[in-house]
Each structure stands twice: as C-alpha cells, then as structure tokens.
Amino acid sequence: MGAHSLWIRLVPAYAAGYYLSYALRNINAVISPDLSQAFGLTQSHLGLLTSTYFLVFGAIQLPLGVWLDRYGPRRVEVALLTIASAGCAIFGAAQGLEGLILGRALIGLGVSACLMASFKAFSQWFPPERLPALNASIMVAGGIGVLSVSTPVAWALPMIGWRGLFMAMAVALLVSAAAIWRTPDGATSPPAPWREQWGILKSIYRHPTFWRYAPQGALIAGGAMALQGLWMIPWLMSVNGLSRNQAAEIAMLVGVLMLCGFLMVATLGNWLANRGWSPMRLLRYGIGLGMAAEFFILGDWLPPAVVWPMFGFSFSLTNIAYSQLCQSFEKQWAGRVNTALNLTVFAGAFGLQWGLGVGIQSLEDAGWQPANAMTMVLGSLWLAQVSSFFWFLRGTPAPSPATPKTQ
C-alpha cells in the first residue's frame, strides 16, 4: 500500500474522531444557559456535570496505553467511539441531572483514546520522520473542533436545540467509528506483566522531576481546560455583559489562536530552536503569557476580544511540557510518562471545573453578585496557578534543544 493511499485511509478517519472529541469537550460552555433553564441547574451542578468528562477521561489514561498495545488502535478506538455515541444519545434524551451526568461520563470514556489511538496508528504505518506532520494534522482537527462549538453551535441551537445537537453528534460518532473500522490494522503485542507495569508507574510518580511538572499541569493546563470548557462563556456574559452570541464569537477567536499555537509548535519547532527559542523557553514564556492574560481578564483591563484569545494561544504552548518531561526518563517509558502527566492534567481539570462552580455558588448563596463571585473564585485560582508556575521555574532544568512534541 502506497504512502498516499495510507494517508487517505488513516488520517481523515482518525482526525474526524479527534475533531468530535474536542468539540464535545467544550460544547457545554455554549449550551450551559439552556441546561440551567431546562433543569434548574446551579453553578455547582454545571461544574460537576461538565467536569465529569475530565474525571472519566483522566482515569482511563493509564490502562489505555496497555489496551492500544494489546488490541491495536483500530479496535480500541471503534469500541470507545461507540460508547461515546451512546453517551451523546443518553445526554440528549436526559430528563434530569443524573441522566446528563451519565451521558457526559460515557462521552468522556468514549473519546479518551482519540489522540493516543491516532498517534499509535501513525507510528505503526509511517516512518518516524513523517510523524510530526501527521500529529500536527490531528491537532489541527482538534483546533477546528474548538471553533465548531463556538459561534456555529450558538447559531444552530435556535433551530435544532441542544437535544437535537447531541443526537446529531451521536450519529457523527458512529460514522467516525465506521470510518476507522475500515482503516488497516497493525501488529499488536501481549501486555507486560502487571507487576512490571506498576513498578514503572511507581518510578515515574516518585521521580522529583515529575513533581516539578505536575502542579503546573494540574493547575495551569487543567485550569485552562476548566475555563475554556465551561466557565469562559458564563464569565463573558456575567462579568463583561456580553450576549451568548457575542461570547461565542470570543470563544471562536480563542479557538483560532489556540489552533495557531498548535501549528506553530508542530511545524516551527526546529526553526525556533535554531534561533534561540528552545522548547523549554517556549513553555516558560507560554505559561507566563497565560498568567498575564488571566491577570488582565480579572481586572477587565483589556477588551475581551484581545485578552481571551491571548489566553487561548498560551494554553496551546503548555502542551510542550509532555516532551520536556519525557527527557528525564528512559525513552521506552515515554507513553507511560505522557499518560501519567495527562492524568494529572485531567484530574486538575475535573477538580477545578467542579470546584469553581461550588465556589461561585457558595458566594452567590452568601449574597454575592454573580460577577463578583466569579472574580473572587477565579482570582483565587490565579494565585494558585502563579504559585505553581514559580515552583516549576525553580526546579526546571536548562532549556533543551530537542524538538517539542504536542499532545
């Protein structure tokens, strides 16, 4: 099978799955007013509901690598996308919070392999020198997914409603699964003994370098997911006084800048490194830019259409942390190191997305205005993020010239 034929059969199918994964990750930010109105959900309810995705997604990361090696990306991805489709159908038909949470949990489980399965499939069929461009194509698909759940969803809601939207997503996931089922299947390998796997994981979690990266992963990368996935649009509406359509347009700009960041890291890594912008330097400046953007957001000192896209661009650069952390471990442990950090990020996203809702609701119950409650809670998060950034800077090694990888 020729390289061009392989690209046609593999890349669009897996890119479609990751596109849907990213769209479903962030869709609740746009439909949250509809869910609140339909079910009388509080801020705490919204935080728990939306963060359930991150809880299940993160919890499955550690066994996921074993499944991909043992059964192959095609089988694993098709099975999980089928579960995601069922989750969308349950969410769209839900009559209460319990049904929404169940559907959201199944969606998180079902899309948990979209990125890792594509990387695994590409590594089976393409030479190493082609992998950066192939991986970049998947990240671009995710960025387009972010754009699709901003203004386009806001336009579609009056016509088909949020229930119709999720039913359409359920069908799209089945179509994506069918496309992946038609892709070629690579070789699989038996799993290593559980004792050996557990020993490696314990070594990773005990390593001091891991704990230099973990706090910023949980608080900064996880916090960015929590904000983009739910609280950004309520902030824009409550604090900045924008309509939902206006807020969705800002969210689309965030997606555009995030996509630009992914493309820059994936395609210009070597060029930037040769000019003094090593991956570690990009990571440090990216996190610093994000902290500055949140500071301006909290103070309302710059227009939302400027500062929120700056925040989105900075978030895309935090993904460099995966490749930099891997340099402190044996090369054959890279998959386990990535999933260990990924678990930390998604655990942070779950805890923060829910915790922010609990904090906002508690202050509102105490008589605070919604805008003031949001400012206080997000300000507390920002202080914790800044602390984790300084902890990271204190312990990071000298910048490395290696080309970054994106996750």
Buried (B, 14 or more C-beta within 10 A) or exposed (E): EEEEEBBEBBBBBBBBBBBBBBBBBBBBBBBBBBBBEBBEBBBBBBBBBBBBBBBBBBBBBBEBBBBBBBBBBBBBBBBBBBBBBBBBBBBBEBEEBEBBBBBBBBBBBBBBBBBBBBBBBBBBBBEEEEBBEBBBBBBBBBBBBBBBBBBBBBEBBEEEBBBEBBBBBBEBBBBBBEBBBEBEEBEBEEBEEEEEBEEBBEBBEEBEBBEBBBBBBBBBBBBBBBBBBBBBBBBBBBBBEBEBEBBBBBBBBBBBBBBBBBBBBBBBBEEBBEEEBBBBBBBBEBBBBBBBBBBBBBEEEBEBBEBBBBBBBBBBBBBBBBBBBBBBBEEEBBBBBBBBBBBBBBBBBBBBBBBBBBBBBBBBEEEBEBBBBBBBBBEEBBEBBBEBBEBBEEEBEEBBEBBBBBB
